[in-house]
Amino acid sequence: MTHVVSKSAAGKSYAYWQAAWTEGATRKTAKFSVAKSGDKKALDLAIKAKRKAGRK
């Protein structure tokens, strides 16, 4: 899991947790907003997404 804080061109900051995995030769990602879900819940969602992807 990666905690990311990115800035828009207007200078607004966006924080999210990102899960990443590979499917075959393709890298997949899922992003979960800290603003929408809160830090802990966004992290939990990212962990669940990566675990689910690993079961495919």
Buried (B, 14 or more C-beta within 10 A) or exposed (E): BEEEEEEEEEEEEEEBBBBBBEEEEEEBEBBBBBEEBEBEBBBBBBBEBBEEBEEE
